Amino acid sequence: MNLLQPILGIIALTLALLSIYNPIFGIWTTLASAIFALFSAGKGFWLGIAAIVINLVNLLIFSSTMFIAPGFAIFAVFLILAQIATLVILVKRNTS
């Protein structure tokens, strides 16, 4: 599992960077990136943290129009809360 953690962190970081440039599927890519970042505790911890921060910046700044789309604001809030929950779980798993 020690070898897998940095690989999962790199995958999470790559998906987070790709989600910035992909306007249609970028929102779903941030969710996949958060899942990979969740399992990157250990040696890939900082890669997972960087991926989550990039996801939050993407959702809050670059994808801000999703908050005004009809019927999409609740899902947008869910995506942001999922990123924050992933960040908390990742930090908790790394400290224990």
N, C-alpha and C positions, 0 to 999 in steps of 0.2 A: 504493500500500500504506500510505502514511502516514495517509490518511484512514480506512482500514479498521481500523487498530489500535485507536483509541479506541472505535470502534463495537463491535468484538469484546470489548473490555474491559467495556463497558456491558452487553452481552449476558451475559457471564460473571458479572458482579456481580448482574444481575437474576435469572439462574437460580440463583445461590447463595442469594439472599434468598428466592426462591420455594421452594427445597428445604427450608427450615426449616419452612414451613407446610404442606407436602404430605407427609403421613406415608407414603403408599403408593408414589408414584413419586419421592419426594424423593431416594432413594438413586441412582436413575438420573439424576436431574437434576444431582446433584453431579458425576457423571462427564462429562456434557455440558458443564457449567460449566468443568470442568478443561480440556477440549479447547479451548473458546473462549478460556480464559485463557492457554493455551499460545501462541496466535497473537497475543496482545495486546502483545507486546514493542514497545518504542518509546514512542510517546506514550501508549499505554494500559497502560503497565507497572504503575503503582500500582493501577489498577482490577483488573488480573489478580491482583496480590498480595493485594488485599483480598478478591477472590472466593475465592482458595485458602484464606486464613485463615478466612473464614466457612464454607467447606466443611469444613475440619478441625474447627472448633468444633462444627459440626452433627454430624459423624460421631462425634466423641469424647464429646461431652456430651449432645446432644439425642437421638441415635440409639444410645444405649448398649445398648439391649435387643437390637440385632441381633447382639451378641457372644454372647448366651446362646441365641439361636434355634438349633434343631438343624440342623446342616449349613450354617450361614450364617456361621460365624466366619471361615472361610478367605476367603470373599468380602469380608467386612468388612475384614480385614487387607489384602487386595488393593486395596480402595478407598482406604484410608489411605496405602498405599505409592504408589498412583497420584497422589494429591494431592502427596505429598512429592517424587516424581520430577518432576511438572509444575512445582513450585516451583523445584527445582534447575535444570531446563532453561530456565525463564523467566528466572531471574537470570543464567544463563550466556549466553543469547542477548542479553540487554540490555547486558551488560558488553562484549561483543565488537563 
